[in-house]
Each structure stands twice: as C-alpha cells, then as structure tokens.
Amino acid sequence: MAKLRDKQRQIPNGFRFKDPAMGYDSMKVLGLHPSFDALVRSVYQNRQGNQWQAKQSGLALDAPAVAMEVEHYNAKICIENGWNKFVSSADISPPTPKPPALPKAEPLPEPVSAVAAGAETLIDWLSTAREAVPHGLAEHRAFICVDCKHNSNRNWTRFFTKPLSEAIRKAIEIKKGWKLKTHLDPDLNVCQKCLCPLKLKVHVEIDSIVKHLDPKIIPTLPDYCWIRRESNQNANTQK
C-alpha cells in the first residue's frame, strides 16, 4: 500500500478523501487543505455515525485502518500526478523502459517489377549457359559494387518472392559448381537499385543485363556504376 513520505506536509491542492458508499466528500465537509489528522478524524466519525452502512460496504471502522486508507488514497493521487517527492520512495515504480526502436526497413525501388527483372536476368543467363564475362572484368565490377551505398548487407531473400528466391538459390548453387567467384564475394550482397544478387550479376554479360533491366532504372544508378558505364559504352558503339 502506497504511503506518504510526510503526513504533516500538505500535498498539492491539499489532502482529500471521497467515500462514495457513505456519501462523504472531504472538500464539502472540511474545505481545502485540512490537516491529515483532521481528515482522518472526519472520515472516522462519518463511518461511526452510520456503522450499518459502513459494514454493508465493507469499510473499516477502526481509526488505524481508516488512517491507512486515507494515507493510501492521497499517496495514490500523488503517484498518478507524478508528485513523487510526496510519496515514500519504495512506492515509486521506475519508469517503464521504452522498447528499442526497430530499424526502418529500406525502401524498395519502384517499380516493383524490378524484382522480377533482376531475377530474370540471372536465370536467363544461367539457363542459356551463356559464357561468363572474363574473370578480370568480374573482379573490376565487384570492386565497384563492394563500396557502393546500394550494396545492401541485409539478407537478400527479403527482396524476392518465394519462387524467385528459390530460383536464385539454385542459380547460386550452379554458380558455385562453375567456380565463378571473385575475391570480394563475401562482401557482395544485393543491389538495392536493380535488386540482383551481386555475387552472380558481376559475371553476367552487359547485354543480358540491359535486356531485362527497366530503362528507368539506369539513369538512377550512380555515375560510377559499372552497369551504367558499360551500357552507355554499348549504346555509343552501336551508333
């Protein structure tokens, strides 16, 4: 039961007590700022004057119990209003710690069709058994991607629907069987722009990439991006 730190010290707006079952309101009987002892006597006398009603309502009739009830009533008012200096420190609950903020999900690029396009590029390349780009070129691409801000270090499967995720998993298994790798593979994740697993994409011919990539995405790629540079070089060569 909550207790007051000092019953001789008035709480903000003064001590008070309401006893609805007895029709008692200290503000109407004693006015503002009665002493604690005067308030206890008043409540006690009110109950003694109508013991039958007090017993029917299960209210205490002895003075010590009434005093504890009045003290708890006022201590509760203090706790509810944050007036902690008026309450025994043992009755003050520590503030509930706020749960840690969840990291904001990285926004997926628009349009969402980029997800399917990114997977289609790799699956198409693997299913047609196209030759990979030279190892030196793959290493050069990986070097560019590894420090790019769009190289997401989160689990790449969150970018894809289940069927596409499974297809890419199989593609990675094939890649391992073909021993296509760069020394930066451990740091290559998913490009948040084109939504392709970079471990695979750095080995894909640029023609196959451009074929499936939404044209709207290319201008949004960083100037240093090898996809943007190689696609521009191809376009200039074909002119």
N, C-alpha and C positions, 0 to 999 in steps of 0.2 A: 504494500500500500504506500503510495507516494506521501512524502512528508515535507512540511515546510522547514526551511533552514532556521527561521527565527519567527516564532509565533507572536512575538511582540513587535514585529516590523510589518507595517501595512504593505499589502501588495498593490500594484497599480489599480486604481478605481476602488480600492478598499476591499476588506473581507466581505463575503456574501454567502448566502445559502438559500436554496429553494427546496421545499419539501412538498411536492405536488400532492401526495397522498393525504397530507394534513392541511393543504391549502395555505401553506406557510411560505412567505417571501420576505426575507430579512430587509430588503430595500423598503418595503411598505411598513414594516414593523419598527425597524431601527434607523432607517435612513442610510446615508453614506458613511463609510469609514467607521463602523463600530469596532471596538477592540475585539480581539479573538475571544477573550474570556466572556465578554458581554454577549457575543454572538452565540457561544456555546450555551450559556445560561438561558438565552431566549429560546433556542431550539428545544432544549431540555424541558423548559416549563411548558412549551406548547404541547409537547407529547404527553407530559404528565397530566395536563388538563384534559386530554382525550385519550386515555390509555387504551380504551377498547379499539378505537380506530387505529392507533399505532400498532397494537398487537395484530389486528387483522391485516395490516400492511407489512408485517414482519419487520417493523422498525425497532431499533434499540431504545430502551427506556432508562438504562443506567448512564450516569454522567460521563464516565470514562469512555464508553463506547460512542456516545454522542460526540464527544470531543474529537475522537479519532475520525469519525465520519465527516465532521466539519473540516478538519485539517486536510483530509484526503480530497474533499470537494474543492478547496481553494488551491491545493497543490496541483490538482489536475488542470485547473484554469491557467495556472502559470505555465505548466508544461505545454499546453495546447497553444499558448500565445508566445512561446519562446522566451518567457521570463525566467530563465534558468537560474539566475542568481538568487531567486527567492526559494528555490527548491533544494532539498538535500542532493548532493552530487551523486549519490548512489541511485537516485531515481531518474537521472538524466540519461537517456539512451544515446549512444554515439550515433552520429549521422549515418544514414544508410549509404554505403558507397555506391557511386554510380557505376553501372556496368561499363566496361571498356567499349569505346566506340568501335564499331565494325568498320573495317576498311571499305571505302567506297569501291564499288565494282567499276572496273574500267569500262567506259562506254564502247559498245561495239560499233564498228564503222557502218555507214549506210552506203548503198542499200544492203540489206541482209543477204541478198543473193551472192555477195562476195564470199560468203562462207562456202556455198556450193561450188562457186567458181574456183576458189583456191584449192579445194579438194580435187575437183575435176581435172585441174592442170596436172597434178601429180599422178592421179590414177590413169589418165590418158597416156601420159609419158611412159609409165611402167607397163601398162597393158599392151602398148605397141612396141615394147622392147627397144625404144629409141636409145641411141648411144648417149652416154653422159657427156657433158662438156669436159674438156681437159682438166686434169686434176689441179693444175696451176690456176686456172680460171675459177674453179670452185673454191680454192683457198682464198683467192683475192676477194671473191664475193663474201665469203664467211668473215673475212677481216673487216669488211664494211658493216656487215649486219651486227656483229657481236657488240659493237659500241653504239649502235643506233638506239634512240629512245623508244622506238616502236618494237624493239625486240622484247616481247613480254616474257617475264620469268615465271608466270603462273602456269598451272597445268593446262597444256594446250587443248586437252579434250573438252574443256569447258566451252570452247568456241564452236564446237561442232555438235550436230545431232548425232544420235547413237549410230545410225547406219554409216554416216560419213566417218565417225570416229573409228569404227571398226575397219573401214576400208583403208584409212590412213595407217592404222596399226599394222595391217597386212603389208602395206606399202613399205613401212619401215623395216619389217622383217625381211622383205625381198631386198631392200637396200643393204641390209647387213650381210645377206647372202652374197650380194655382188661386191661387197667390201668397198662400197662408196662411202668415204668419210674424209673429214678434214681434221686437223689437229685442234680446231676450235669447236667441234661438235658438242662438248659438254656445256658450252655457253650459248649455243644456238637454240632458240625456243620457237615462238610463234610471232610472225609479223602481224601487228595489230592493224595494219593497213590493208594487206591483201589476204590475211587470215590463212597463211600457209605455214606448215612446219618447216622452218628454215633448214633443218638438217637435210631435208630432201630437196628443197627448192634450189639451193645453191648448185645442185648438179643438173638442173633442167635447162634445156636449150631455151633461149630467149623467145624464139618463135612460138614455142608451145605455151610459154607463159603469157605472152601478149594475146595469143589466140583466145584464151579463156578469161583474161583479166578485163574487168569492166573499164572501158576507156575513161570514165570519170575519175577513176582512182589514180591513174598515172600522174596527172597534174598535181595531185595532193601529196605525192611522195617527195621526200627531201631531195634537194639538188644533188646530194652525194650518193643517193640510192643507185645501186648498180642496175636495177630493173629500169629505172627512168633513163639512165645514161645509155644502156645498151639498146633499149627500144628506140630512142632518138637516133642513135647511130644507124640502126637498121632502116629507119624511115628515111634518113638522108641518103643512104646508099641506094635505096630503091627509086629515088627521084631521078 
